């Protein structure tokens, strides 16, 4: 079953509409809901290693566009929407601590865009980081993720595909473990 899913993902990744789907997922990840766009970027870059850097640039631009929307949500709708959600989920103190920790330290914002359990651009808007600062952090944090994946797959994509095909079950277990860790870090911590 997993093998058929893998083969299907590679087939879909080679289609002309795949970049549009990557941009859509990256935009959603940057704006509203944390969905790892690398799940699309990986098979696309394996299917077409020559285009890996192009996919990274596309993901970065779409994610940054989503961050602009999220920033304005945080800046103008946070009191009406964000605060009640934090109160219901019991995360008000955690969010206030997060705001104090990163508001005065520009070096932590790219890290926040990389691993924050909430859309970091909404947080940036709510603590009034500034749109330019939020965009810069988004491009460094999320763009860095896209770039690392792209470089690895541009140079090792064909070898990775061969390795995956030879050791499919071990790789599937490792990927499932990494996804579980991602979900725990992103949503449970």
C-alpha positions as a Markdown table, in Angstrom:
| # | Residue | x | y | z |
|---|---|---|---|---|
| 1 | Unk | 0.0 | 0.0 | 0.0 |
| 2 | Unk | 2.7 | 2.5 | 0.9 |
| 3 | Unk | 4.7 | 1.5 | -2.2 |
| 4 | Unk | 1.7 | 2.4 | -4.4 |
| 5 | Unk | 1.3 | 5.7 | -2.5 |
| 6 | Unk | 5.0 | 6.5 | -3.1 |
| 7 | Unk | 4.7 | 5.6 | -6.8 |
| 8 | Unk | 1.6 | 7.7 | -7.1 |
| 9 | Unk | 3.2 | 10.7 | -5.4 |
| 10 | Unk | 6.1 | 10.5 | -7.9 |
| 11 | Unk | 3.7 | 10.4 | -10.8 |
| 12 | Unk | 1.7 | 13.4 | -9.5 |
| 13 | Unk | 4.9 | 15.3 | -8.8 |
| 14 | Unk | 5.9 | 15.0 | -12.4 |
| 15 | Unk | 2.7 | 16.6 | -13.7 |
| 16 | Unk | 2.5 | 20.1 | -15.0 |
| 17 | Unk | 0.1 | 21.2 | -12.2 |
| 18 | Unk | 2.5 | 20.1 | -9.4 |
| 19 | Unk | 4.2 | 23.5 | -9.0 |
| 20 | Unk | 0.8 | 25.1 | -8.5 |
| 21 | Unk | -0.1 | 22.7 | -5.8 |
| 22 | Unk | 3.3 | 23.3 | -4.1 |
| 23 | Unk | 2.6 | 27.0 | -4.2 |
| 24 | Unk | -0.9 | 26.5 | -2.7 |
| 25 | Unk | 0.3 | 24.4 | 0.1 |
| 26 | Unk | 3.3 | 26.7 | 0.9 |
| 27 | Unk | 0.9 | 29.7 | 0.9 |
| 28 | Unk | -1.5 | 27.9 | 3.3 |
| 29 | Unk | 1.5 | 26.9 | 5.5 |
| 30 | Unk | 2.7 | 30.5 | 5.6 |
| 31 | Unk | -0.7 | 32.0 | 6.3 |
| 32 | Unk | -3.1 | 29.9 | 8.3 |
| 33 | Unk | -2.4 | 26.3 | 9.0 |
| 34 | Unk | 0.9 | 24.6 | 9.4 |
| 35 | Unk | 1.1 | 22.0 | 6.7 |
| 36 | Unk | 4.7 | 20.9 | 5.7 |
| 37 | Unk | 5.0 | 21.8 | 2.0 |
| 38 | Unk | 8.1 | 19.7 | 1.9 |
| 39 | Unk | 5.7 | 16.7 | 1.6 |
| 40 | Unk | 5.1 | 18.1 | -2.0 |
| 41 | Unk | 8.6 | 19.5 | -2.6 |
| 42 | Unk | 10.3 | 16.1 | -1.9 |
| 43 | Unk | 8.6 | 14.0 | -4.5 |
| 44 | Unk | 8.7 | 16.9 | -7.0 |
| 45 | Unk | 12.4 | 17.3 | -6.6 |
| 46 | Unk | 13.0 | 13.6 | -6.7 |
| 47 | Unk | 11.0 | 13.4 | -10.0 |
| 48 | Unk | 12.8 | 16.4 | -11.5 |
| 49 | Unk | 16.1 | 17.1 | -9.6 |
| 50 | Unk | 17.1 | 19.8 | -12.2 |
| 51 | Unk | 14.1 | 21.9 | -11.0 |
| 52 | Unk | 14.7 | 21.5 | -7.3 |
| 53 | Unk | 16.0 | 25.1 | -6.8 |
| 54 | Unk | 13.0 | 26.4 | -8.8 |
| 55 | Unk | 10.6 | 24.5 | -6.5 |
| 56 | Unk | 12.5 | 26.0 | -3.5 |
| 57 | Unk | 12.1 | 29.5 | -4.8 |
| 58 | Unk | 8.4 | 28.9 | -5.6 |
| 59 | Unk | 7.7 | 27.6 | -2.1 |
| 60 | Unk | 9.6 | 30.5 | -0.5 |
| 61 | Unk | 7.7 | 33.1 | -2.5 |
| 62 | Unk | 4.3 | 31.5 | -1.8 |
| 63 | Unk | 5.1 | 31.1 | 1.9 |
| 64 | Unk | 6.2 | 34.7 | 2.1 |
| 65 | Unk | 2.9 | 35.8 | 0.4 |
| 66 | Unk | 1.0 | 33.8 | 3.0 |
| 67 | Unk | 3.0 | 35.4 | 5.7 |
| 68 | Unk | 1.9 | 38.8 | 4.6 |
| 69 | Unk | -1.8 | 37.8 | 5.0 |
| 70 | Unk | -1.1 | 36.1 | 8.3 |
| 71 | Unk | 0.8 | 39.2 | 9.6 |
| 72 | Unk | -2.2 | 41.4 | 8.9 |
| 73 | Unk | -4.5 | 38.9 | 10.6 |
| 74 | Unk | -2.2 | 39.0 | 13.7 |
| 75 | Unk | -1.9 | 42.8 | 13.6 |
| 76 | Unk | -5.6 | 43.6 | 13.2 |
| 77 | Unk | -7.7 | 40.6 | 14.2 |
| 78 | Unk | -5.6 | 39.1 | 17.0 |
| 79 | Unk | -7.6 | 40.6 | 19.8 |
| 80 | Unk | -11.0 | 39.4 | 18.4 |
| 81 | Unk | -9.8 | 36.0 | 17.1 |
| 82 | Unk | -6.5 | 35.0 | 18.5 |
| 83 | Unk | -7.0 | 35.9 | 22.2 |
| 84 | Unk | -10.2 | 33.8 | 22.6 |
| 85 | Unk | -8.5 | 30.8 | 20.9 |
| 86 | Unk | -5.5 | 31.1 | 23.2 |
| 87 | Unk | -7.9 | 31.3 | 26.2 |
| 88 | Unk | -9.9 | 28.3 | 25.2 |
| 89 | Unk | -6.8 | 26.2 | 24.5 |
| 90 | Unk | -5.1 | 27.4 | 27.7 |
| 91 | Unk | -2.1 | 28.8 | 25.8 |
| 92 | Unk | -2.3 | 32.4 | 26.8 |
| 93 | Unk | 0.7 | 32.3 | 29.2 |
| 94 | Unk | 2.7 | 30.3 | 26.7 |
| 95 | Unk | 2.0 | 32.8 | 23.9 |
| 96 | Unk | 2.9 | 35.8 | 26.1 |
| 97 | Unk | 6.2 | 34.1 | 27.0 |
| 98 | Unk | 6.8 | 33.5 | 23.3 |
| 99 | Unk | 6.0 | 37.1 | 22.5 |
| 100 | Unk | 8.5 | 38.4 | 25.2 |
| 101 | Unk | 11.2 | 36.0 | 24.1 |
| 102 | Unk | 11.2 | 36.8 | 20.4 |
| 103 | Unk | 9.8 | 40.4 | 20.3 |
| 104 | Unk | 13.1 | 41.9 | 21.3 |
| 105 | Unk | 15.4 | 39.4 | 19.5 |
| 106 | Unk | 15.4 | 39.6 | 15.8 |
| 107 | Unk | 17.7 | 36.6 | 15.5 |
| 108 | Unk | 15.0 | 34.3 | 17.0 |
| 109 | Unk | 12.3 | 35.2 | 14.5 |
| 110 | Unk | 13.6 | 33.0 | 11.6 |
| 111 | Unk | 13.7 | 30.1 | 14.1 |
| 112 | Unk | 10.1 | 30.9 | 15.1 |
| 113 | Unk | 9.1 | 30.7 | 11.4 |
| 114 | Unk | 10.9 | 27.4 | 11.2 |
| 115 | Unk | 9.4 | 25.6 | 14.3 |
| 116 | Unk | 6.6 | 27.7 | 15.9 |
| 117 | Unk | 3.5 | 25.7 | 16.8 |
| 118 | Unk | 1.4 | 28.5 | 15.3 |
| 119 | Unk | 1.7 | 30.5 | 12.1 |
| 120 | Unk | 4.6 | 32.7 | 13.1 |
| 121 | Unk | 3.5 | 35.5 | 10.9 |
| 122 | Unk | 0.3 | 35.8 | 13.0 |
| 123 | Unk | 2.4 | 36.0 | 16.1 |
| 124 | Unk | 4.7 | 38.6 | 14.4 |
| 125 | Unk | 1.7 | 40.8 | 13.6 |
| 126 | Unk | 0.3 | 40.4 | 17.1 |
| 127 | Unk | 3.5 | 41.6 | 18.7 |
| 128 | Unk | 3.9 | 44.3 | 16.0 |
| 129 | Unk | 7.3 | 43.0 | 14.8 |
| 130 | Unk | 6.8 | 45.0 | 11.5 |
| 131 | Unk | 5.9 | 43.6 | 8.1 |
| 132 | Unk | 9.5 | 43.8 | 6.8 |
| 133 | Unk | 10.9 | 42.0 | 9.8 |
| 134 | Unk | 8.2 | 39.3 | 9.5 |
| 135 | Unk | 8.9 | 38.9 | 5.7 |
| 136 | Unk | 12.6 | 38.7 | 6.3 |
| 137 | Unk | 12.2 | 36.1 | 9.0 |
| 138 | Unk | 9.8 | 34.1 | 6.8 |
| 139 | Unk | 12.3 | 34.1 | 3.9 |
| 140 | Unk | 15.2 | 33.1 | 6.1 |
| 141 | Unk | 13.3 | 30.5 | 8.2 |
| 142 | Unk | 11.0 | 28.9 | 5.7 |
| 143 | Unk | 13.1 | 29.6 | 2.7 |
| 144 | Unk | 16.1 | 28.0 | 4.4 |
| 145 | Unk | 14.0 | 24.8 | 4.8 |
| 146 | Unk | 13.1 | 24.8 | 1.1 |
| 147 | Unk | 16.7 | 25.5 | 0.1 |
| 148 | Unk | 18.2 | 22.7 | 2.2 |
| 149 | Unk | 15.7 | 20.2 | 0.7 |
| 150 | Unk | 16.3 | 21.5 | -2.8 |
| 151 | Unk | 20.1 | 21.3 | -2.6 |
| 152 | Unk | 20.0 | 17.8 | -1.1 |
| 153 | Unk | 17.7 | 16.6 | -3.8 |
| 154 | Unk | 19.3 | 18.5 | -6.7 |
| 155 | Unk | 22.6 | 16.7 | -6.1 |
| 156 | Unk | 21.4 | 13.5 | -4.5 |
| 157 | Unk | 17.9 | 13.1 | -5.9 |
| 158 | Unk | 18.5 | 10.2 | -8.3 |
| 159 | Unk | 20.7 | 8.4 | -5.7 |
| 160 | Unk | 18.0 | 9.0 | -3.1 |
| 161 | Unk | 15.3 | 7.6 | -5.4 |
| 162 | Unk | 17.4 | 4.5 | -6.0 |
| 163 | Unk | 18.0 | 4.1 | -2.2 |
| 164 | Unk | 14.3 | 4.6 | -1.4 |
| 165 | Unk | 13.3 | 2.0 | -4.0 |
| 166 | Unk | 15.9 | -0.6 | -2.7 |
| 167 | Unk | 15.1 | 0.0 | 1.0 |
| 168 | Unk | 11.5 | 1.2 | 0.7 |
| 169 | Unk | 10.1 | -0.3 | 3.9 |
| 170 | Unk | 12.9 | 1.0 | 6.1 |
| 171 | Unk | 12.6 | 4.4 | 4.6 |
| 172 | Unk | 8.8 | 4.4 | 5.0 |
| 173 | Unk | 9.2 | 3.6 | 8.7 |
| 174 | Unk | 11.8 | 6.4 | 9.1 |
| 175 | Unk | 9.6 | 8.9 | 7.3 |
| 176 | Unk | 6.6 | 7.9 | 9.4 |
| 177 | Unk | 8.7 | 8.4 | 12.6 |
| 178 | Unk | 9.9 | 11.9 | 11.4 |
| 179 | Unk | 6.3 | 12.9 | 10.6 |
| 180 | Unk | 5.2 | 11.8 | 14.1 |
| 181 | Unk | 8.0 | 13.9 | 15.6 |
| 182 | Unk | 7.0 | 16.8 | 13.4 |
| 183 | Unk | 3.3 | 16.6 | 14.5 |
| 184 | Unk | 4.3 | 16.3 | 18.2 |
| 185 | Unk | 6.7 | 19.2 | 18.0 |
| 186 | Unk | 4.4 | 21.4 | 15.9 |
| 187 | Unk | 1.1 | 20.7 | 17.7 |
| 188 | Unk | 1.6 | 19.1 | 21.1 |
| 189 | Unk | 4.5 | 21.1 | 22.6 |
